[in-house]
Amino acid sequence: MKNRSLAPPAAALVLALAAASSSLFPAAFAEEGSSSPSLLAASACFDAASGFSEDAGWSYCQPVAPGIYMYYTPANDDGNVLLGLHAPSHSEGWSALALAGNGGMKGASQIVVRKVKKDDGSEAWVAEDRYSDDYATPSMDGSQDVKLLFARQSEGDGTSWGVALRADSCDERDYPVVDRSVWMHWALGASHDFEFHGLNRGQFHANLMQPPSPAAAAAAALEPRSTGSGDVNAEVIESVDILMPEVDVVMGEGGSDPTNPYICSFYDMEELKQEHNVQMDRQAAHDKIHVVSFSPVVDAESEEYVHHMILYSCEEDMAQDGGYAHEKIVQDCGSMPPGCQEMVWVWAVGGLSKTALPPNVGIPVGGEDGSRWLLLQTHYYNPSLDEGIKDSSGVTVDFTPQLREHEAGFMQLVGGVGSFQRDPMPFGNPSHVLTPSFVVPSSCTSGWDEPLNVIGVGHHQHLVGKKMFIEIQRDGRNLGPMRLERRWDFNHHSNEESAISQLLPGDEIVMNCEYDTSSRSEDVEFGEGSQDEMCYAVVMYYPRQTERDMFAYMPLEDETKAIIESACTTPGTDDEFSEVSLCTQYYVQDVPTFLQLDIGLNFGALDLCNSPLYELQLEPFFPGTCPPCSQEDNCTVDDVMSWGQDVMCPKMCADFGGLTLWPDTSVTQAAATQGAWCGGGKITYHDPNILQADQCQVKGDLSVAPMEVGAGKEVVDPASSGFRTQAYGMIALAAAFAGGLLM
């Protein structure tokens, strides 16, 4: 019996998913903007010193740092985008803007403008299309998809330049200009030799197809305020701090890796409200509230050790049974305490400083969806085993008792988080592609109640992660990746807007992960530790689904496939099971083996279904494992045998590549190459058909870009009428000739 398990490593999944989900840690859902300066009205940026003018075809200006301004014009009819920079205090040296997939250099596409020496000894301005795969000097792109329009630099007015870009060059080293907020970078060099910028660099978000959005206004909308006018429809916002209580950053008893301690602390919302003097007469502490924004609080003394934090909601009855107490510490918390599985917030290194949900969306805490109990899990990474480290990191939570229209959820895509899913990766390979790709079949997503609106997509790999992309297949077509991140960066997790804003019931989700193991001298395991690897992602969405929002790859070995085919297509081997399938015999005699739960116990369906163990431990993960008689603990042998033959086994065999159940032997061979855990106890086996995305189409023609200013043109006198006539006049003339730029 022990080697005749029918399910994939479901117990490993059930017991490890808490730990798996606890390693997943993108930053947040929508940038609140507190990490960048407040955006100003476009007209405030257009002055004589900048060299830019709205009349000359520059549509928008966005401050990106104190004293640094970016100018842009969305794609015109020719598909070209205008991009410019003005740094009033930068009077010598190169400067750059970049498009990126995260907040770091890895994978970024830089536009560098500088002076170079010509053969005759004179200097000329150039715009260079560069890229970076690591924290090193960006390399020249083999395809130079940029055109310099003008550049100037002086002691009085600093640096100004403008370039034209293709909206989409289809170059794998470039990022297309898209109509959503994306990461961008700026940098300033001390000379025109392209050397290290030091601390003169930064990152920000921008949408180059739309006007700058005033993030400060969104932040102001989330400040606590009263309904002084008596308008009960005005939203009341309150805040509490949920902080680790000066925990010792050391591995607890039972842990396995002292360099990667996982530590948890419980929090009672009633206690938190009293501590923060929160007055909510209309709501008791245990009633449902909606969380609307989060601000991570990272302890400056222990910042270098904090890898990620996750906030969970805990079930009320499990909290009572488990003896949870306010600020009670769980020193070894790699596996989540019972009842604390519902994600509320995730953050990891490189995450944004404040995030907020859309104004009609909240994350539920309390009520029927949780309880007043919360759990904060923090993963620390201490590779040098430094001693005496204490931590008080956590999160400031903004919430309202006035429930919003929609509730958000976290969809987890688990392509590989442990040895039960993936074999070790060989060391020394600069491009190890994880195979097979994890595919969530349409039979899993068809269980969604309605279309899901995507708030953000967060990728998660570890130190040798190289790339991840999640594609959507719909109606026989690959729609492409949800998020474009050309190079993964362990130090810059983030949750970004999706190119596919809505997921539909019946969609297929294809998850691809790639790794660079060239720096390792031993094979790389999949697991929780930072030195291990993961292929994991989180999609934040609404409206929240109570099931079908956790999907996990399940390997299918040839031996397992043969066992399941035999169980579904042959009769039982014992006399009392001769009239039912072998599958039913397995179910009745040994449920843990049937479900492949490695819990050190063996018991049949009759013992399980007449025991509280089912309701408390197994039913939430495997609903429907027992017949309705289990609610009264009075099941008979005939009850469980009928349930196995009529309900459990037909479902399992049908999900396994469409097998029929004995005595029906019409389909005896399964068309399946991998399995997918679909949530709600459903496991589907299938043979996925991965489609190719549509071929990229170039958008933009630099040969017709406005303003033919030679690379050597520099206007020394910023007040020169020649500059005004040449620069502004040529842009205006070209724009008029082309039919006008988007304003």
N, C-alpha and C positions, 0 to 999 in steps of 0.2 A: 504493500500500500504506500509506503513512504516515497517510492519513486514513481508513483502513478498520479501525480498532481495534474489536475485539469486546467486550472487557471494559471496565468502568468504569475510572476513573483508578486502576487497581490499583497501578501502580508508585508513583504519588504517594502512595497509601495506605501501601504497604509501606515506602517510603523515609521517609515523614513520620510514620508512626504512632509510631515511637520518640520523635520530637519531640513528637507529639501527646500520647502518654501521659505525656511528661515535663512536661506543663503541667497536670496534672490534680490537684488536690491537696487533697483533703479531709484532715481532720486524723487521725482514728484511729477505732478500731472500737468500743471500749467504755470508758467513763470509769473510770479507776482511782480517782478521787476525791481525788488529791493536791492539787487546786486549791481544795478546799473543806475546812472544818474537819471533823474526825471526827464522825460521827453518834453521838448519845448515845441511851441508852434513853429511850423516850417519857416515862416517869415522872419523869426528871430535869428536864424542862422545866415540868412542871405544879406551880407553886408559887402561893402566895397573891398575890404581886405581879403575876403575869402576867394574871390575870383569866380564865384558861382552866382547865377541869377535865375530866377524863375522864368523871366522873360526869354532867357537864352535856351530854355529847354530842360532845365533841371527841375524836376517836379517836387522833390522832397528833401528835407534835411533832418537828420537824427543825431543828436549828441550821443557819443558812445563812451566817453570818459570826460572828466573835467578838462576843458580846453581842446577837445578833439571832436571833430564833426564829420559825419559821413553824408554824402549827397548821392541821390540816385533817381533814375527815371525808369519805370517799369518797361517791359518789352513793348516795342512799337510794332508796326505792321511787318517790319523786316525781321522781327524776332531778336533784335539787339537790346541789351540792357545797358544803361549808362551808370557808371559807378565812380564816385570821387571822394577825395579826402582833403580836409583842411585842418592843419595843426598849427595854430598861430604862434606857438612858442618853439616850434621845431625849425630851426633855421639852417641846419646842416645835417646831412645824412639821408639814408634811404628810409622809406616808409612802406607800409603794406597793409592791405585788408585781405581777409581770407574767408572762405566758406568752409564749413566743417560739419561733421556728423555728431560731434560732442564738444565739450569745452576744452579739449586738449589738442596738441599739434598732430597727433597720429592720424593720418588719413586726410588732413586738411589740404585744401587747394588755395595757394597764396597768389595774390597779385602784388608783385614787388615793383616799385617805381624808384629809380635811382639814376645817377649819372655814371657813365662809363667812358673810358679813354678810347678815342678813335686812333687809327693808325697814324694820323698826322699830328697826334698829340693833343688835339682839342677834345672837349668833353661833349657828350650827347646824352640827352634824356632817353631812357628806355623803360618800357613796361614788360616785365617778365612773368610768364605763367609758370609757377613752381608748385611742387607738392612735397609732402613729408610723410614718411612711413614710421618715423620714430622721432625722439627728441634729439634731432641733429639738423645740420644745415639743410634746408629744403633743396631738392634737386630740380633742375630745369626739366620741364615737361617736354616730351618729344613733339607734342602738338601745341603750338603757341596760339591759344585761342583768346587773345586779348589785343586790343588796338589802343595805343596811346593817343589821346585827343589833345591834351596840353599838360604842361608841368611847369612849375616855377617855384623858386625858393629865394627868400630874402631875409635879411636881419629884422626888418620891420614887420613883415606880414607872415613870416613862417613859410610853411609848405602847403602848396595846393596842387592837386592834379586830378585829371579826369580820364577815364578809359571807357571803351566800349567792350562788352562781352556778348558772346552768344548766349541766349537764354538756355540752350542745351547744346553743348558741343558733342555729346555722345562719347566723350573721352573718359575712360575709366578712372583717370586721375582727377577729373573735375567733378564738381557738384552742379547739377542743373539749378537754375533760378526758378523757384516754385512759389505758388501762392499759399504759403504757410510760414509760420515763424520758425526760423532755423538758427543754429549756432553760427556766429561770425567772430572773427578775431581781428585785432589791430596790433601793430608793432612799429616801433621807431628805432632806427639804427643811429649810432653816433657818427658814422662816416658813410661815404658812398661805396666803400668796400662792403660786400655783403657778409657782415660778421654778426656775432651774437648780440642780441638786443638787450640783454640783461633784464632788468625789471620793467623796462619800457614796453609793456605789452598787456593785453587784457582780452576779455571775451564778453560777448553780449548776444542778445537775440534780436533778429530783425526779419521782416517780411518785405523783400524787395519788389513785391508786386502790389503793395498796398501802402497807404499813408502810415507813418509811425503811430502806434497806439499809445495813448497816455497811460502807462502802467500805474502811475501815481494815483490816478483817479480810481482805478480798480482797488488799489490798496486802501484808499480812504473809505471805500464802500464797506470794507470789512472791519473798520474800527468799532469798538463797543459804543453804542449810542442808545438813548432812550427814545420812547415814543411820546415825546413831550406834547404832541398835538392831540394825543389820544387815539391816533390811527392804529387800530389793532393789526392792520396789514403790514405796518412797518416792521422790518426784521430786527429782532433783538439779538445781539451778538455778545457772548461772554467768553472768557478765556481762562484756561488753567494750564499750569506747567506740570508736565509729567517727566520727572528727572530720576535717574539712577541715584540711589541714596548713598553716595560716597562708597561705592563698592570697591573691594580689592580686586584688581584685574589679575586673577589667578585662576587656573583650572580647578573646578570643583571635584570632589570625590566621585569617581565613576567616569570621569572624562578620559579621553584617549590621546589628546594632542595638546600639550601645554602651551604651544605657540598660537593656538586658535581657541581660546576659551569663549564659550557661549554662556552668558549670564542673564537671568531674567529677574524682574521685580513686578509684584502685583500692585494694583492701585484700585482703590474704592472711590468711585466718582462722588459719593456722598462726602467722604473725607476731603477730597480735593476741592469741592465746592465750598466747604467750610473754611479750609485753609486760605482760599482766595476770595472769601467773602462774597461768593456768588449768591444772589437772591433771585430765585425762580419760584415764586409762590405757585405758579400755575402748573409746575411739573415736579413730581417727586423724583428723587435721585434715580430710581429704577425705571422710570418711564423713558420711552425712546426720545433721543435727541438726534439732531443732524450735525455732524462735523462738517465745517465749510472751508477751513484752511488750516495749514500746519506751518510752523516755523521750527526747523531743527535748532537745538541748543547743544553745541559741542564744547565740552570742557576744554579750555585752553591748555590746561596742565596735562591732559591725556589725549589731546587731539590726534597725535600721530598713531595712536593705537586703535582708534575707533574705526572699524571697517564698515559696519552697517547697523541700522536699528530698524526694528519692526514693531509696530503697535498692534496688538490683537484684542478683540473683544472675547470675553469668556462667558460661557453659558451659566446662568444663575444657579441651577441645581448642582452642576459640577463644582462650582465655586464653594457652595455650602458643604457638599460631601467631602471636598478636598481640604477643607480647613484653611482656605485662602485668607490672608490678612493683609491689610494695607502696608505696602512697602516691605512685604515678606520677600526675601531673596532666595532664588533658586540658583545656586552657584554653578551647577552643571546642567545647562538648559539646551543642549543640542537637540533633544527631542522635546516637543512642546508638552506642557502639563495637560492632562485631560480637560477637554471642553474649551480650550483656548486655541481655536483654529481659524477664526474669522479675521482676515486682515483688515486693518483700518488705515494703516499708513506705513510706507516704507521709505527709507533713505539710505544712501551709501556715499562713500567718499566721492567728492566732485559734484554732489547734488546741489540743487538750487537753494538759496537762503530762505525763500518763502514761496509757498505754493498755495493755490486756491482752486476750488472747483468752480465750474460754471454756476451762474447765479440761480439756476433752477434745479441744482443737483446737490445732494448731501450724502454723507456716509453714515449709515445708521449705527447707533450705539444704544443699547438698552432695549426695553420692551421685549416683544416676542423674538426679535432678531439678535438678542444678546443679553446683557445684564448690566448692572452698574459696575461690574468688574472688568478691568483692563489689565493687560500684561505687556510690558515692554521688554523685548529681547534685544540684547546688544551683542554683536560679534566683535571681539577684539583680536587684533593680529599683532603678536609680539614675538617676531622671529628671533630676537636676541635674548629673550627671556629676562628682560629688565625687571628689577624688583622694586617694590614700594610704590607701585602705580595705583592710584585711586581715581575713580571716575564719577562724575555727576552729569553726564550728558543726557539728553532726552529731547523733548519736543514741547513747544507751546501749541495748544490745541484751541482753535476758535470754533465755537459751536452755537447752535440756536435751538430753542425748544419748539420753534415754529417750523413744522416739518415742510420741507420743500417738495416740489412736484415729483421729482425723480430721485431714486437712490442709486448710488454708484457701487460697482463691484470690481473685484480684481480677478481677471482671468489668468490662470497660471498655465504656461506651456512648458512642460518638463521633458526636454529632449534627452537629458542625461544628467543625473545628479549623484549617481552611486554605481557600485559594481554590479548591482542587480539589474541595471539597465545597459551599461556599456562596458566593454573590455578596456583594459589599459591601452593608452596610445604609445606607440614606439617613440623613443627619444631620437633626437637628431634630424627631425623632419621639419623644414621651414614652412611646409604647407600641407598639414594633415587635415583632410576633409572628413568629417564624421559621416560614416555610412552605416546603414542607410539613413537618408534624411527622415526625420519624423514627420508623418503626415496624419493630421486629424481628419478622418473621413467625414463625408457629408452625413452619414448616419448618426454621428455624434452631435453635430451642430444643428441637425434638424429638430432636436429637442428644445431649442430656444423658443421662448414664447412669442418673440417678435424681433425685428431688426435691432441690433445693438449699435449705439453711437459710441465711437471710439474717442476717449479723452486723451490718451497718451500711450506710447509703447516704450517699454524699458527692456533693454538687453542686459543679460548677465552672464559673463564668463569670469575666469580668474586670470592668473598671471601670464599664462601662455596663450590665452585667447587671442585670436587674430581678427575674426570677422563673424558676424551673424546677420542673416536676413530671413525675414518671415514673409512668405508670399501667400496670396489669396487666389484660389482657383474657384471660378464661378461660371456655370453654364458652358463648360468646355473651353474656358479661356483662362490663362494665367494673367492676373491683373497687375503683377509685379510686387515689389516689396512694400510692406507697410511703412518701414522706416529705412532710410539710406544712411548707413554708418560704415564708411569704407574701411575703417580700421578701428577695432575695439581698443579701448584704453581703460585699464583697471582702475586708474585714478580719476576717471571722469565718467561716473555713472550718471545717467539722466533719463528722464522719461519725456519723449518728444511727440509732437503732433504727428498723426499718421497721414500718409498719402492716401490711404483708403479710409474714409471717415465713417463708414458704416459697414458692419458685418451682417450678412443675411443668413437666416436659417437655410441649411443645405450647403453653405460654403465649405470648401476644403482649405485647411491651413497647412502650409508646408514650411517646416522649420529646418534651417541649414546652419551648421556651425563649422568653423575652420580654426585651426590652431597652429602655432609655431613652436615646436618642441626642440628647436635647434640648440637652445641654451641648456638643455637638460642632459644629464648623464645617465639617468634611469628612466624607465617607462613611467608615464604619467597616469595616475589613477583618477577616476571620477569620484568625487566626494565633497565633504563640507569644507575641508581646510583650504586656505588660500593657495597652498602649494599643490592642491589637487585641482581638478577642473570641473566645470559645469557647462551645460548647454541649456539655458533656462531663460525665460522671458515672462514679463508681466504686461498684460494689457488692461488698462483702466477704462471702464466703459459704463454706460447706463442704457436702459434700466437694468438693475441687478437681477441675475438669475439665481434662484435658490439651488439649482443643480446645473450641471453641464457648463461649469466655468473652470474646471480643472482637467487638463488633458495631459496624459503622460505616455511616453513611448514605452512599449512592452516588447522586448525581444522575443522572437519565436525560433527556438532551436528545433532541428529536425526530429530529435527524440521526443520533444514535447508535442510536436505536431502529430507524430505517429501515435502517441498515447491518446491524444484527444480524439483522433479519427477512430481509433479502436473503441474508445469508450462510447462514442456516439453511435457506432454502426454495428455493435455486437451486443448479445444479451449478457446478463449478469452471470458470474461464474459459480456462485453458491446456489444451492437448491431453492432457498426462499426468494431468490432474485431472478429465477429463470424466466419469469414472465415480464420482466422489466429490463431496461438497458443497463449495461455495465456502468454508465454514467450515474444512474440512479443508485446503484449499489455503492459507489464511492461516496455519494452524498449522504446516504443513510448511515454508513459505517464510520466515516471519519471526515467530519466537516473541515477541520484545519488543513488536512491534506488536500481535500477537494478544492479549497480556496488557496492552498499553498501559504498558510499562515504558520510561520516558524515561531510558535509560542511555547514549545516544550510540553504541550498537552495534546492528548488524543481523545476525542469524544465524538459521538454520533449526532445526527440531526435531532433525535428524540431528546437526548440530554441537553443539547443546546437550546432547543425551542421551548423546553419547560424550565429554563433557568433565567434569572435576571441578567446573566452575563450577556445574553443576546441584545437586550434593550440597551444596556449600559455601554457595551464595548464594540459590538459588531454592527448593529443595525444602522448607525449613522453612515458607515462606510459601505455596507452591503445591504441596502434596504431590500426587503422581500425575500431574504434568505430563508425565513421561516413562514409557515402558513398562519393565517389569522388566529388559530387556536393558541398560538404562543402568547397572545395578549392575556390569556387566562391561565397559562401554564398547564394546559390539560390536553396536549397533543397526544395522539396514539401512534403506534407504528404504522398503521394504515394511512394516517394523516400525512406523516412526513414522506412515506413512500409515494403516495399519490402526488404530493407537492413536488417531489424530485422528478418524477416521470412526466407530469403534466405541465409543470411551470418552469422549474429551475433548469433542467437539462434541455428541453426544447429551445429555450432562450439562449443558453450557452452554446449549443451546437449551431444554431442559426447564425449567431454572432461570429462563430468561427468559420468564416468563409462559406456560409450557406449550407452547412451539413444538415442532413435530416437525422432524426432520432429513431433508433431501432424500436419497433420492427419495420419502420419505413426506411428502406435502404436505397432510395432513389438517388441520393447524393452521398457518396462515401469518401470522396477526396476533396479536401478543402483548398479553395483558391485563395491562399493567404500566405504572406511573407513577413508580416509584422502585426503587432497588436497595438491598440490604443485604449488607454483607460479614459473613459468618457465622463467620469463623475457619476454620482448616484448609483454606484455599484455596477455600471455597465462597462464591459470590456468588449471591444469589437476587433476582430482580426480581418485583415484585408490585404489586397495586393494593389498598392497605390499606383496610379498613373500620373507621373509628374510631368507637367506641360512646360513648354518654353514660353517665357514672356515675349510680348511683341517686340520686334526689333526697334531699337531707338531711332528716332527721326531727328536729324539736326534742326535746330531752331535758331536762326540768326545768320546774318551774312555781313561779315566785317568789311567786305569790299564796298558796301554802301553806307557804312557807319558815318555819321555826320562829322564834319570838321577835320579836314586833312591837314593837321598840324604836324610838321615833320618832327622826328624824334629829337632833333637837335634844337628845336625852338625853345628858347627860354626868354621870358620877359623879365629883365632885371628891374625895371622901374614899374612897380605895381600900379602906379597911377597913369601909366602910358596909355594914351588914347589908341595907339596902335594895338595894344593888347585888347582893349575893349572892342575895337572894330574887328580885329581878326578873330578873337576867340568867340565872343558872343555873336557877332554877325554871321560867322560861318555856321555855327550851330543853328541859329534861327533860319538861315537860308536853306540849310540841308533839311531841317525839320519841315519847313514849308513845302519844299520840293517833294519830300517823302509822304506828305499828307498829314504831317503833324505827329509829334510825340504824345504819348499819354501824359496828361497833366494831372 
